Amino acid sequence: MKSVGIVAEYNPFHNGHLYHLSQSKEVSKSEVAIVVMSGNFLQRGEPAIVSKWARTKMALLAGADIVIELPYTFAVQKAETFALGSVYLLDALKCSSICFGSESGSIDPFLHTMELLKEQEDQYNQKIKSYIKEGVSYPKALSLAFSDLEKNKDSVDLSMPNNILGYHYISAADKLNSSMQFFTIKRNTAEHNDQTIHDDRIASATSIRKLIREEGNLNRMRPYVPESTFAEMNVYYNTYGHLHDWEDYWPYLQYRLITMGEEELNQMYDIEEGLPYRLQKAAQTAENFQSFMELIKTKRYTWTRLQRICTHALTNTSKADIKSAGETPGYIRLLGMSANGREYLNKVKKDLFLPLVSTVSSFPQDLLALDRKAALVYSQVLKEPARSRLLSMEYAQPPIMAD
């Protein structure tokens, strides 16, 4: 059975995701769509609006065949690490191809750009270091360094967020010597981080979450998501009485920051020298998470990177924790599958070089420590008995099955 891999967060699953999912199967001529999806905390350093289980169900109801979890170690990370973990897992599941959304819409410029950067690697890295010394953020330094290189019209625009991720997927596959084929679908109407809605059917996940926060109910999102997503969002809210947002976690983060010593804070993952004082000073005066972020934002640190640092502080994830987790995922956590997906797994499971985890209670707990901790923190904003109910799913929930 031919399979196509998709890297996603589905926060929440919307009509643009539905288009990408169906087109991915079509352009790759695949029978099976395998989604590697971030867990409860996401690449931009924020909590998912609903749990990974709810988002898994949304994906399955919309046509995904297998959903696996991208471990916390790789999910809450810069683009290169996020991409490497995702591609590694899809390759481990014997995916034939990967299809991603991009502003480019053509795969050849990505392949050309990868070869260009390999040819000019030393010059490129020197320019990156030079720009970082000037005080710009790492993503900005990458973009500026790339713009300085000698290139032609065949190169992809690496100033665009989805193009950047797409490049890193292809680069990761090259590093892993993977034989997976790549396809890309041009994004329509809504950009990845659009705050506003420009269409009557397509909207970014960012704008949908903003709409929900501003309106205070789920009804306004209905035109922009499949009916199955709308239903599942209502089920989640009615079951747990809550949709997750960074502001919910602010009291926990504030407490962590003002009670940690400087040395302990310095040990948190991705924190650089000098930043702990800034974080602790802002935590003492900020009224909420938004005002806290505005106080700590600088030219050097992007909003996204600071959110990731805050997530690691919130979950007490240290540099040592990430290092001990390894450079590549050590397991495949199965969240859900269709009948078609189950048939595929039955055919490939004997050839997998990573253990396939369906229920964590039967798996070595030290390997899942960071994911379990993330699940524990994620559930803390819920009231009992909803909190215990969601947390128990981390240990006891078998993969969600869809017809």
VEXMILO-376409 format. One record per residue: residue in one letter; x, y, z of N, C-alpha, C in turn. Coordinates in steps of 0.1 Angstrom, whole numbers, always signed. Example, Ala and Ser with C-alpha at 12.3 -4.5 7.8 and 13.67 -1.06 7.14 Angstrom:
! residues 2
mardo,n.px,n.py,n.pz,ca.px,ca.py,ca.pz,c.px,c.py,c.pz
A,+132,-57,+78,+123,-45,+78,+132,-33,+78
S,+128,-22,+71,+137,-11,+71,+129,+0,+79
//
This chain:
! residues 403
mardo,n.px,n.py,n.pz,ca.px,ca.py,ca.pz,c.px,c.py,c.pz
M,+9,-12,+0,+0,+0,+0,+9,+12,+0
K,+6,+21,-9,+14,+34,-10,+9,+44,+0
S,+18,+50,+7,+14,+60,+18,+21,+73,+16
V,+14,+84,+20,+19,+97,+20,+19,+103,+34
G,+30,+109,+38,+32,+115,+51,+28,+130,+52
I,+22,+134,+62,+18,+148,+64,+22,+152,+78
V,+29,+163,+79,+33,+169,+92,+23,+180,+96
A,+17,+179,+108,+6,+188,+111,+5,+190,+126
E,-3,+201,+129,-7,+203,+143,-22,+204,+145
Y,-29,+207,+134,-44,+207,+134,-50,+214,+146
N,-47,+227,+147,-50,+234,+159,-60,+246,+157
P,-73,+243,+153,-79,+230,+150,-78,+226,+136
F,-83,+214,+132,-84,+210,+118,-94,+218,+111
H,-90,+224,+100,-100,+233,+93,-100,+229,+78
N,-108,+237,+70,-110,+234,+56,-98,+234,+48
G,-88,+243,+51,-75,+243,+44,-68,+230,+47
H,-68,+224,+59,-62,+211,+62,-69,+200,+54
L,-83,+201,+53,-90,+191,+45,-86,+191,+31
Y,-84,+203,+25,-79,+204,+11,-66,+198,+10
H,-57,+201,+19,-43,+196,+18,-43,+181,+20
L,-51,+175,+29,-51,+161,+31,-56,+153,+18
S,-67,+158,+12,-72,+152,+0,-63,+153,-11
Q,-57,+165,-13,-47,+167,-24,-35,+159,-22
S,-30,+157,-10,-18,+149,-7,-20,+135,-12
K,-31,+129,-9,-34,+115,-14,-34,+115,-30
E,-40,+126,-35,-42,+126,-50,-29,+128,-57
V,-21,+138,-53,-9,+140,-61,+2,+130,-59
S,+1,+123,-48,+11,+112,-45,+6,+99,-49
K,-7,+98,-53,-13,+86,-57,-12,+75,-46
S,-15,+80,-34,-14,+71,-22,-28,+67,-17
E,-28,+55,-11,-40,+49,-5,-41,+52,+9
V,-30,+56,+15,-29,+58,+30,-23,+71,+33
A,-29,+79,+42,-23,+92,+47,-19,+90,+61
I,-6,+92,+64,-1,+91,+77,+3,+105,+82
V,-3,+109,+93,-1,+122,+99,+8,+121,+111
V,+19,+128,+112,+26,+130,+124,+23,+143,+130
M,+17,+143,+142,+11,+155,+147,+17,+158,+161
S,+19,+171,+163,+24,+176,+176,+14,+172,+187
G,+19,+170,+199,+10,+166,+210,+3,+178,+216
N,+3,+179,+229,-5,+189,+236,+2,+203,+236
F,+15,+204,+233,+22,+217,+232,+28,+217,+218
L,+28,+229,+211,+31,+230,+197,+44,+237,+194
Q,+47,+237,+181,+60,+241,+176,+63,+256,+180
R,+52,+264,+180,+54,+278,+183,+54,+281,+198
G,+54,+270,+206,+55,+272,+220,+42,+276,+227
E,+31,+270,+223,+18,+273,+228,+10,+260,+231
P,+1,+260,+240,-8,+248,+242,-18,+247,+231
A,-21,+235,+227,-31,+233,+217,-45,+236,+222
I,-54,+241,+214,-67,+246,+219,-75,+234,+224
V,-73,+222,+219,-79,+210,+225,-68,+199,+225
S,-71,+188,+232,-61,+178,+234,-57,+171,+221
K,-46,+164,+221,-41,+156,+210,-52,+145,+206
W,-59,+140,+216,-69,+130,+213,-81,+136,+205
A,-85,+148,+208,-96,+154,+201,-91,+157,+187
R,-79,+162,+185,-74,+166,+172,-71,+153,+164
T,-68,+142,+170,-66,+130,+163,-79,+125,+157
K,-90,+127,+165,-103,+123,+160,-107,+131,+148
M,-105,+145,+149,-108,+154,+138,-101,+149,+125
A,-88,+146,+126,-81,+141,+115,-86,+128,+109
L,-89,+119,+117,-94,+106,+112,-108,+108,+106
L,-117,+116,+111,-130,+118,+106,-129,+125,+92
A,-118,+132,+90,-116,+140,+78,-109,+132,+67
G,-104,+120,+70,-98,+112,+60,-84,+107,+62
A,-78,+111,+74,-65,+106,+77,-66,+91,+81
D,-56,+83,+78,-56,+69,+81,-48,+65,+93
I,-37,+72,+96,-29,+69,+108,-25,+82,+113
V,-26,+84,+126,-21,+96,+133,-11,+91,+144
I,+1,+97,+143,+11,+94,+154,+15,+107,+160
E,+21,+106,+172,+25,+118,+179,+39,+121,+177
L,+42,+134,+174,+56,+139,+174,+59,+142,+189
P,+69,+135,+195,+72,+137,+209,+75,+151,+212
Y,+73,+155,+225,+75,+168,+230,+89,+173,+226
T,+99,+164,+228,+113,+167,+225,+115,+174,+211
F,+107,+170,+202,+108,+175,+188,+97,+185,+184
A,+86,+184,+191,+74,+192,+188,+76,+207,+192
V,+82,+209,+204,+84,+223,+208,+98,+227,+206
Q,+101,+229,+193,+115,+231,+188,+115,+240,+177
K,+128,+245,+174,+130,+253,+161,+127,+244,+149
A,+126,+250,+138,+121,+244,+126,+130,+231,+122
E,+143,+233,+123,+152,+222,+119,+149,+209,+127
T,+148,+210,+140,+146,+199,+149,+132,+193,+148
F,+122,+202,+147,+108,+198,+144,+107,+190,+132
A,+114,+195,+121,+113,+188,+108,+120,+174,+109
L,+132,+174,+115,+140,+162,+116,+132,+151,+123
G,+126,+154,+135,+118,+144,+142,+107,+139,+134
S,+100,+148,+127,+88,+144,+119,+92,+135,+107
V,+102,+139,+100,+106,+131,+88,+111,+118,+93
Y,+119,+117,+104,+124,+105,+109,+113,+95,+112
L,+102,+99,+118,+91,+91,+122,+83,+86,+109
L,+81,+95,+99,+75,+91,+87,+83,+81,+79
D,+96,+83,+79,+105,+73,+73,+105,+60,+80
A,+104,+60,+93,+104,+48,+101,+91,+40,+98
L,+80,+47,+95,+67,+40,+92,+66,+36,+77
K,+77,+37,+70,+78,+33,+56,+70,+41,+47
C,+69,+54,+49,+61,+63,+40,+68,+63,+27
S,+60,+63,+16,+65,+64,+3,+69,+79,+0
S,+61,+88,+6,+63,+102,+2,+59,+111,+13
I,+62,+124,+12,+57,+134,+21,+52,+146,+13
C,+40,+151,+17,+34,+162,+10,+32,+174,+20
F,+37,+185,+17,+36,+197,+26,+30,+209,+19
G,+24,+218,+26,+19,+230,+21,+30,+240,+20
S,+29,+249,+10,+40,+259,+8,+34,+271,+1
E,+42,+282,+2,+39,+294,-6,+43,+292,-20
S,+53,+283,-22,+59,+281,-35,+49,+273,-44
G,+45,+261,-40,+36,+253,-47,+43,+244,-57
S,+56,+245,-58,+64,+236,-67,+76,+231,-60
I,+79,+218,-62,+89,+211,-54,+103,+214,-59
D,+105,+217,-72,+118,+218,-78,+126,+230,-71
P,+120,+241,-68,+128,+252,-62,+134,+248,-48
F,+127,+239,-41,+132,+234,-28,+144,+225,-30
L,+143,+216,-40,+155,+208,-43,+167,+216,-47
H,+164,+226,-56,+175,+234,-61,+181,+242,-49
T,+173,+247,-40,+178,+255,-29,+186,+246,-19
M,+182,+234,-17,+190,+225,-9,+204,+223,-14
E,+205,+220,-27,+218,+218,-34,+226,+231,-33
L,+220,+242,-35,+227,+255,-34,+233,+258,-21
L,+225,+255,-10,+230,+257,+3,+241,+247,+7
K,+241,+235,+2,+251,+225,+4,+264,+230,-3
E,+263,+235,-15,+275,+240,-22,+281,+252,-15
Q,+273,+261,-9,+278,+273,-3,+277,+273,+13
E,+278,+261,+18,+275,+259,+32,+284,+267,+41
D,+297,+267,+39,+307,+275,+47,+303,+290,+47
Q,+301,+295,+35,+298,+309,+34,+285,+312,+41
Y,+275,+304,+39,+262,+305,+45,+263,+306,+60
N,+270,+296,+66,+271,+295,+81,+279,+307,+86
Q,+289,+312,+79,+296,+324,+84,+287,+336,+84
K,+279,+338,+74,+270,+349,+73,+260,+348,+85
I,+255,+336,+88,+245,+335,+99,+252,+339,+112
K,+264,+335,+115,+271,+339,+127,+273,+354,+127
S,+276,+360,+116,+278,+374,+115,+266,+382,+119
Y,+254,+378,+113,+242,+385,+116,+237,+383,+131
I,+240,+371,+136,+236,+368,+150,+244,+377,+159
K,+257,+380,+156,+265,+389,+164,+260,+403,+164
E,+253,+406,+153,+247,+420,+152,+235,+421,+161
G,+230,+410,+166,+219,+410,+176,+205,+407,+170
V,+205,+401,+157,+192,+397,+152,+189,+383,+156
S,+176,+380,+155,+172,+366,+158,+177,+356,+149
Y,+177,+343,+153,+183,+333,+145,+175,+331,+132
P,+161,+331,+132,+154,+329,+120,+157,+341,+110
K,+158,+353,+116,+161,+365,+107,+175,+363,+101
A,+185,+359,+109,+198,+357,+105,+199,+347,+93
L,+191,+336,+94,+190,+326,+83,+185,+333,+70
S,+174,+341,+72,+168,+347,+60,+178,+357,+54
L,+185,+365,+62,+194,+375,+57,+206,+368,+50
A,+211,+358,+57,+223,+350,+51,+219,+344,+38
F,+207,+339,+37,+203,+333,+24,+202,+343,+13
S,+197,+355,+17,+195,+366,+7,+208,+371,+1
D,+219,+369,+9,+232,+373,+5,+239,+364,-5
L,+234,+351,-5,+241,+341,-13,+238,+344,-28
E,+247,+338,-36,+245,+339,-51,+235,+328,-55
K,+224,+332,-61,+214,+323,-64,+206,+328,-76
N,+197,+320,-82,+190,+324,-93,+175,+323,-91
K,+167,+325,-102,+153,+325,-100,+147,+311,-97
D,+155,+301,-97,+150,+287,-94,+149,+285,-79
S,+155,+294,-71,+156,+292,-57,+142,+295,-50
V,+139,+289,-39,+127,+291,-32,+128,+303,-23
D,+117,+310,-20,+118,+321,-11,+118,+316,+4
L,+129,+317,+10,+130,+312,+24,+127,+323,+35
S,+120,+333,+31,+115,+343,+40,+100,+339,+44
M,+94,+329,+37,+80,+326,+40,+80,+313,+49
P,+71,+314,+59,+71,+303,+69,+69,+289,+65
N,+60,+287,+55,+58,+273,+51,+69,+268,+41
N,+74,+278,+34,+86,+274,+25,+98,+270,+34
I,+100,+277,+45,+110,+274,+55,+109,+260,+60
L,+97,+256,+65,+94,+243,+70,+96,+232,+59
G,+91,+235,+47,+92,+226,+36,+107,+223,+33
Y,+115,+234,+33,+129,+232,+30,+136,+223,+41
H,+132,+225,+53,+138,+217,+64,+133,+202,+63
Y,+121,+200,+58,+116,+186,+56,+126,+179,+46
I,+128,+186,+35,+136,+180,+25,+151,+178,+29
S,+156,+188,+36,+169,+188,+42,+171,+176,+52
A,+161,+174,+60,+161,+163,+70,+161,+150,+63
A,+153,+148,+52,+153,+136,+45,+167,+133,+38
D,+173,+144,+34,+186,+142,+28,+197,+138,+38
K,+196,+144,+50,+205,+140,+61,+203,+125,+65
L,+190,+121,+65,+187,+107,+69,+189,+97,+58
N,+193,+102,+46,+194,+93,+35,+181,+86,+32
S,+170,+93,+33,+157,+87,+31,+154,+87,+16
S,+147,+77,+11,+143,+76,-3,+129,+82,-5
M,+122,+88,+5,+109,+93,+3,+109,+104,-7
Q,+98,+104,-15,+96,+114,-25,+88,+126,-19
F,+90,+138,-25,+84,+150,-19,+74,+156,-29
F,+63,+161,-23,+53,+168,-31,+49,+181,-22
T,+45,+191,-29,+40,+203,-22,+27,+208,-28
I,+18,+213,-19,+6,+219,-23,+6,+234,-20
K,+3,+242,-30,+3,+256,-27,-8,+260,-18
R,-5,+268,-8,-15,+273,+2,-24,+283,-5
N,-37,+281,-2,-47,+290,-8,-53,+300,+2
T,-54,+312,-2,-61,+323,+6,-55,+327,+19
A,-54,+318,+29,-50,+321,+42,-35,+317,+44
E,-27,+326,+49,-13,+323,+53,-13,+317,+67
H,-2,+310,+70,-1,+302,+82,-5,+310,+95
N,+0,+322,+96,-2,+330,+108,-11,+342,+106
D,-19,+341,+96,-29,+352,+94,-38,+354,+106
Q,-39,+367,+111,-48,+370,+122,-62,+373,+117
T,-63,+377,+104,-76,+381,+99,-81,+371,+89
I,-94,+371,+86,-100,+362,+77,-104,+369,+64
H,-100,+364,+52,-102,+370,+39,-111,+363,+30
D,-117,+351,+35,-124,+343,+26,-136,+337,+34
D,-147,+333,+27,-158,+328,+34,-158,+313,+37
R,-147,+306,+33,-146,+292,+37,-132,+288,+43
I,-122,+296,+39,-108,+292,+43,-103,+303,+52
A,-98,+298,+63,-91,+307,+73,-80,+299,+80
S,-70,+306,+84,-59,+300,+91,-63,+295,+105
A,-56,+286,+111,-59,+281,+125,-57,+293,+134
T,-47,+301,+132,-45,+313,+140,-57,+322,+141
S,-63,+325,+129,-74,+334,+129,-87,+327,+135
I,-88,+314,+133,-99,+307,+139,-99,+307,+154
R,-87,+305,+160,-85,+306,+174,-88,+320,+179
K,-84,+330,+172,-86,+344,+176,-101,+347,+176
L,-108,+342,+165,-122,+343,+164,-130,+337,+176
I,-126,+325,+180,-132,+318,+191,-130,+327,+204
R,-117,+332,+206,-115,+340,+218,-123,+352,+219
E,-124,+359,+207,-131,+372,+207,-146,+370,+208
E,-151,+360,+201,-166,+358,+201,-171,+351,+214
G,-162,+343,+220,-166,+336,+232,-174,+324,+230
N,-176,+319,+217,-183,+307,+214,-178,+301,+201
L,-182,+289,+198,-177,+281,+187,-185,+283,+174
N,-196,+290,+175,-205,+290,+163,-198,+298,+151
R,-190,+308,+154,-184,+316,+143,-174,+309,+135
M,-169,+298,+141,-158,+290,+134,-164,+281,+124
R,-177,+278,+125,-184,+268,+117,-181,+269,+102
P,-182,+281,+95,-180,+281,+81,-166,+277,+77
Y,-156,+277,+86,-142,+275,+82,-136,+261,+85
V,-145,+252,+91,-140,+239,+95,-150,+228,+90
P,-146,+216,+88,-155,+205,+85,-165,+204,+96
E,-177,+198,+93,-187,+196,+103,-182,+187,+114
S,-174,+178,+111,-168,+168,+121,-159,+176,+131
T,-152,+186,+126,-143,+194,+135,-152,+202,+145
F,-162,+208,+139,-172,+216,+147,-178,+208,+158
A,-182,+196,+154,-189,+187,+164,-179,+183,+175
E,-167,+179,+171,-157,+175,+180,-152,+186,+190
M,-151,+198,+185,-148,+210,+193,-159,+212,+204
N,-172,+210,+200,-183,+211,+210,-182,+200,+220
V,-179,+188,+215,-178,+176,+224,-167,+179,+235
Y,-156,+184,+230,-145,+187,+239,-149,+197,+250
Y,-155,+208,+245,-159,+219,+254,-169,+214,+264
N,-179,+207,+259,-189,+202,+268,-184,+191,+278
T,-174,+184,+274,-168,+174,+283,-159,+180,+293
Y,-150,+189,+289,-140,+194,+298,-143,+208,+303
G,-152,+215,+297,-156,+228,+301,-145,+239,+298
H,-137,+236,+288,-125,+245,+286,-119,+243,+272
L,-114,+254,+267,-105,+254,+255,-92,+261,+260
H,-81,+255,+256,-68,+258,+262,-62,+270,+255
D,-56,+279,+263,-50,+291,+259,-38,+295,+268
W,-28,+302,+263,-16,+305,+272,-20,+312,+284
E,-30,+321,+284,-34,+328,+296,-38,+319,+307
D,-44,+307,+304,-48,+298,+314,-36,+293,+322
Y,-24,+292,+316,-12,+287,+322,-3,+298,+328
W,-7,+310,+326,+1,+321,+331,+4,+320,+346
P,-6,+318,+355,-3,+317,+369,+7,+307,+373
Y,+7,+295,+365,+17,+285,+368,+31,+289,+363
L,+31,+295,+351,+44,+300,+346,+50,+311,+355
Q,+41,+320,+359,+46,+331,+368,+52,+326,+381
Y,+45,+316,+387,+50,+310,+399,+63,+304,+397
R,+65,+296,+386,+77,+290,+383,+88,+300,+382
L,+86,+310,+374,+97,+320,+372,+101,+328,+384
I,+92,+332,+393,+95,+340,+404,+101,+331,+416
T,+99,+318,+415,+104,+310,+426,+117,+302,+423
M,+120,+301,+410,+133,+295,+406,+145,+303,+408
G,+156,+297,+412,+168,+305,+413,+174,+307,+399
E,+183,+316,+398,+189,+319,+385,+196,+307,+379
E,+203,+300,+387,+210,+288,+382,+201,+278,+377
E,+190,+275,+384,+180,+266,+380,+173,+270,+367
L,+170,+283,+365,+165,+288,+353,+174,+287,+342
N,+187,+289,+344,+197,+288,+334,+198,+274,+328
Q,+193,+264,+336,+194,+250,+332,+182,+246,+323
M,+172,+255,+322,+160,+252,+314,+165,+252,+299
Y,+158,+244,+291,+162,+242,+277,+160,+255,+269
D,+170,+258,+261,+169,+269,+251,+172,+283,+258
I,+174,+284,+271,+176,+297,+277,+191,+300,+276
E,+194,+312,+272,+208,+317,+271,+211,+326,+283
E,+224,+328,+286,+229,+336,+297,+223,+350,+295
G,+219,+356,+307,+213,+369,+307,+198,+370,+306
L,+192,+360,+300,+178,+360,+299,+170,+357,+312
P,+175,+349,+321,+168,+346,+333,+164,+359,+341
Y,+173,+368,+342,+170,+380,+349,+158,+388,+343
R,+159,+388,+330,+148,+395,+322,+134,+388,+324
L,+134,+375,+324,+122,+368,+326,+117,+370,+340
Q,+125,+369,+350,+121,+370,+364,+116,+384,+367
K,+123,+394,+362,+118,+408,+364,+105,+410,+358
A,+102,+406,+346,+90,+408,+339,+79,+400,+346
A,+82,+388,+351,+72,+379,+358,+66,+386,+371
Q,+74,+394,+377,+70,+401,+389,+60,+412,+387
T,+60,+417,+375,+51,+429,+373,+40,+427,+363
A,+42,+417,+354,+32,+414,+343,+18,+410,+349
E,+7,+415,+343,-6,+411,+348,-11,+398,+341
N,-6,+395,+329,-11,+384,+322,+0,+379,+313
F,-2,+369,+305,+8,+363,+296,+11,+373,+285
Q,+1,+379,+280,+3,+388,+268,+12,+400,+273
S,+10,+406,+284,+18,+417,+289,+32,+412,+292
F,+33,+400,+297,+46,+394,+300,+55,+393,+288
M,+48,+388,+277,+56,+386,+265,+60,+399,+259
E,+52,+409,+260,+55,+422,+255,+67,+428,+262
L,+68,+425,+275,+79,+430,+283,+92,+423,+280
I,+92,+410,+276,+105,+403,+274,+109,+403,+259
K,+100,+407,+250,+103,+406,+236,+115,+416,+233
T,+124,+411,+225,+135,+419,+220,+138,+416,+206
K,+147,+423,+200,+151,+421,+186,+158,+408,+184
R,+165,+403,+194,+172,+391,+193,+164,+379,+195
Y,+153,+380,+203,+145,+368,+206,+131,+370,+200
T,+128,+361,+191,+115,+361,+184,+104,+357,+195
W,+92,+362,+192,+80,+358,+200,+79,+343,+201
T,+81,+336,+190,+79,+322,+190,+90,+315,+199
R,+102,+319,+198,+113,+313,+206,+110,+316,+221
L,+106,+328,+224,+103,+331,+238,+91,+322,+243
Q,+81,+320,+235,+70,+311,+239,+75,+297,+241
R,+85,+292,+233,+90,+279,+235,+98,+278,+248
I,+106,+289,+251,+113,+289,+263,+103,+289,+275
C,+92,+296,+274,+82,+297,+285,+76,+283,+286
T,+74,+276,+276,+68,+262,+276,+78,+253,+284
H,+90,+254,+280,+100,+245,+287,+101,+249,+302
A,+100,+261,+305,+100,+265,+319,+88,+260,+326
L,+77,+261,+320,+64,+256,+325,+64,+241,+328
T,+70,+234,+319,+71,+219,+320,+83,+214,+327
N,+92,+224,+332,+104,+220,+338,+113,+211,+330
T,+115,+215,+317,+123,+207,+308,+137,+214,+307
S,+147,+206,+311,+160,+212,+312,+168,+208,+299
K,+180,+214,+298,+189,+211,+287,+193,+196,+288
A,+195,+191,+300,+198,+177,+302,+187,+168,+298
D,+175,+172,+300,+163,+164,+296,+163,+162,+281
I,+165,+173,+273,+165,+172,+259,+177,+164,+254
K,+188,+166,+259,+200,+159,+255,+198,+144,+257
S,+193,+140,+269,+191,+126,+272,+181,+119,+263
A,+172,+127,+257,+161,+121,+249,+167,+117,+235
G,+178,+121,+231,+185,+117,+219,+182,+126,+207
E,+189,+124,+196,+188,+133,+185,+177,+129,+175
T,+171,+117,+177,+160,+112,+169,+150,+105,+178
P,+137,+105,+174,+127,+98,+182,+131,+83,+184
G,+127,+78,+196,+130,+64,+200,+118,+55,+199
Y,+106,+60,+195,+94,+52,+195,+84,+59,+186
I,+74,+51,+182,+63,+56,+174,+50,+55,+182
R,+45,+67,+187,+33,+67,+195,+21,+68,+186
L,+13,+57,+186,+1,+56,+178,-11,+62,+185
L,-17,+73,+179,-28,+79,+185,-41,+75,+179
G,-41,+71,+166,-54,+67,+160,-52,+61,+147
M,-62,+54,+142,-61,+48,+128,-75,+44,+123
S,-76,+44,+110,-88,+39,+103,-86,+24,+100
A,-96,+18,+95,-95,+4,+91,-84,+3,+80
N,-83,+13,+71,-73,+13,+61,-59,+14,+67
G,-58,+22,+77,-45,+24,+84,-41,+12,+92
R,-51,+5,+98,-48,-7,+105,-42,-18,+95
E,-48,-19,+83,-43,-28,+73,-29,-25,+69
Y,-26,-12,+68,-13,-8,+64,-3,-12,+75
L,-6,-9,+88,+3,-12,+99,+6,-27,+100
N,-5,-35,+97,-3,-49,+98,+7,-54,+87
K,+8,-47,+76,+17,-51,+66,+32,-46,+68
V,+33,-35,+75,+47,-30,+77,+53,-32,+91
K,+45,-36,+101,+50,-35,+115,+61,-45,+117
K,+62,-56,+109,+74,-65,+111,+87,-59,+106
D,+86,-48,+98,+98,-42,+93,+102,-29,+100
L,+94,-25,+110,+97,-13,+117,+109,-14,+126
F,+118,-4,+126,+130,-4,+134,+128,+4,+147
L,+116,+10,+149,+113,+16,+161,+101,+9,+168
P,+100,+8,+181,+88,+2,+187,+75,+10,+185
L,+65,+3,+182,+52,+10,+179,+44,+9,+193
V,+41,+21,+198,+35,+22,+211,+20,+25,+210
S,+12,+16,+214,-3,+18,+213,-9,+22,+227
T,-3,+17,+238,-7,+20,+251,+5,+22,+260
V,+7,+34,+266,+19,+37,+272,+22,+29,+285
S,+11,+24,+291,+13,+16,+304,+21,+4,+302
S,+22,-1,+289,+30,-13,+287,+44,-10,+281
F,+48,+3,+281,+60,+8,+275,+70,+13,+286
P,+83,+12,+284,+92,+18,+294,+90,+32,+297
Q,+87,+36,+309,+82,+49,+312,+93,+60,+311
D,+105,+56,+312,+116,+67,+312,+117,+73,+298
L,+113,+65,+287,+114,+70,+274,+103,+80,+271
L,+92,+79,+279,+80,+87,+276,+79,+98,+287
A,+89,+100,+295,+88,+109,+306,+84,+123,+303
L,+90,+129,+292,+87,+143,+288,+73,+144,+283
D,+68,+134,+276,+55,+134,+271,+45,+133,+282
R,+47,+125,+292,+38,+123,+303,+38,+136,+311
K,+50,+142,+313,+50,+155,+321,+42,+166,+313
A,+44,+166,+300,+36,+176,+292,+21,+174,+294
A,+17,+162,+294,+3,+158,+295,-2,+163,+309
L,+6,+160,+319,+2,+164,+333,+0,+179,+334
V,+10,+187,+328,+9,+202,+329,-3,+206,+321
Y,-5,+201,+309,-16,+205,+300,-29,+203,+307
S,-31,+193,+315,-44,+190,+321,-47,+199,+333
Q,-37,+206,+339,-38,+213,+351,-48,+224,+351
V,-51,+230,+340,-60,+241,+339,-75,+237,+340
L,-77,+224,+339,-91,+218,+340,-95,+216,+354
K,-108,+217,+357,-114,+214,+370,-116,+199,+371
E,-116,+194,+383,-119,+180,+386,-134,+178,+384
P,-139,+167,+379,-131,+155,+375,-125,+155,+361
A,-127,+166,+354,-123,+167,+340,-108,+165,+339
R,-100,+171,+348,-86,+170,+348,-81,+156,+349
S,-86,+148,+358,-82,+134,+360,-86,+126,+348
R,-98,+129,+342,-103,+122,+331,-94,+124,+319
L,-89,+136,+316,-80,+138,+305,-67,+132,+307
L,-62,+134,+319,-48,+129,+322,-48,+113,+322
S,-59,+107,+325,-59,+92,+325,-58,+87,+311
M,-62,+95,+301,-61,+91,+287,-46,+89,+283
E,-37,+97,+289,-23,+96,+286,-18,+82,+289
Y,-24,+75,+299,-18,+62,+303,-27,+51,+298
A,-40,+53,+297,-49,+42,+294,-56,+42,+280
Q,-56,+53,+273,-63,+54,+261,-56,+46,+250
P,-63,+36,+244,-58,+29,+232,-59,+38,+220
P,-53,+35,+209,-55,+43,+197,-70,+44,+193
I,-74,+56,+189,-87,+59,+185,-90,+52,+172
M,-101,+45,+171,-104,+38,+158,-115,+45,+151
A,-113,+46,+138,-123,+52,+129,-127,+42,+118
D,-139,+42,+114,-143,+32,+103,-138,+37,+90
//
